[in-house]
């Protein structure tokens, strides 16, 4: 199965654990609390990990089959790497066109349009042509930066004013290539969380490539524990340990998916206003929200904004956000008022 997005790193596991959840098997065995069951698999160019408090009527094998089928469907709907996916077929159509799509794809595109307005254009799923131009899409990885002329041509194909959703129909009035990479992984987490709840699993942790959603408790009175990493390309090191009983968490960072030419590093995070990779010192943004899809999208949008604008945006909108900023050879951390209020944070 081809994935929604592609990472440019040697170790897939390092990238997928941008957020490390602290639920080791040895800890479970040492505790006198309930047994924690787990399944793991591969999807969207990364790995998924699911943990839940043991229920005798739940078969791990059967549940894994259901999870894999659900995630395969998400890819079939939203991948730009599968030529026959719904999204790829939409991207291949010649405008003006109206195309009927599945309700989930229509819903996630509508949510993306809403988030585009909410973030003043910083979350933009029409940047696909620019993403591909810089080598972070399905095409070949780049060995040099594109020309100014190529950037200008790609930017002319960006703009969500040419896209409209009417129930389960997408209207495309101009040439647009949509890329859902910054929201589809979080959406996949939400799909699996809903699947678990449909199976009457009330205490769980779902993680896909670092995007997380939790519910209930790991043990009686004990929350799920999650660590946010220092954004280092070589060594993983946790900066914050969080305790969560409900909600979703997503991180967007510029430090693992990039290419380098003549000592200059080009991040996979594209600024839709400049049509170029971001160059500021904001290294990562972590967002807490009710759903992983929204947290995923907001983390990406605020990473594009840069430190000053992102912090102001989080405060103005009441978003629970945690920022890691490069400060010379070290990292500096900031957090919004809503983040502090969400729960206690421990070093």
KAPESUL-V391779 format. One line per field, one symbol per residue. phi: phi as a letter, one per 40 degrees, with the letter a starting at -180 (. if undefined). psi: psi as a letter, one per 30 degrees, with the letter a starting at -180 (. if undefined). A space follows every 10 residues. Layout:
phi: ???
psi: ???
This chain:
phi: .cccabcbbc bcccccbdbb ccbccccccc cccccbcaba abafgabbbb bacdbccbcd cccccccccc cccdcccbcc cccbcdcccc ccccccabbc bcdccccccc cccccccccf gcbacccddc dcccgbbccc ccbacccccc cccccccbic ccbabbfbbb bbcacbbcbc dcbccccdcc dccccccccg cbbabbbbfg cbabagbcad gbccbbbccc cbcbbcacbb bbbbbahbaa bbbbbbbabb bfgccbcccb cccbgbccbc cccabbbbac bccccdcccc cccccgdccc cccccccgcc bbbbbcbgcb bbbbaccccc ccacbbc
psi: kllelklhle jeeeefhekk kihkeeeeef lgalkklkll aklhgalkkk klkkkfgkke eeeeeeeeee eeeeefegkf fjfgleeeee ffkklklkkk lleeeeeeee eeeefeeegh ffjjfggeee eeefggaflk klflklleee eeeeffgkjf fgkkkjchkk kjfljkjkjg fgfeeeeeee eeeeeeefgg jfjlkkkjhf kkklkbkelj fklkkkkklk ikfekkkkek kkkkflalkk kklgffjllk khfkkjlfjk jfefglllga gjelkkkkle keeeeeeeee efeeeleeee eeeeeefhkj kkkkkkibgl kkklkleeee felkkk.
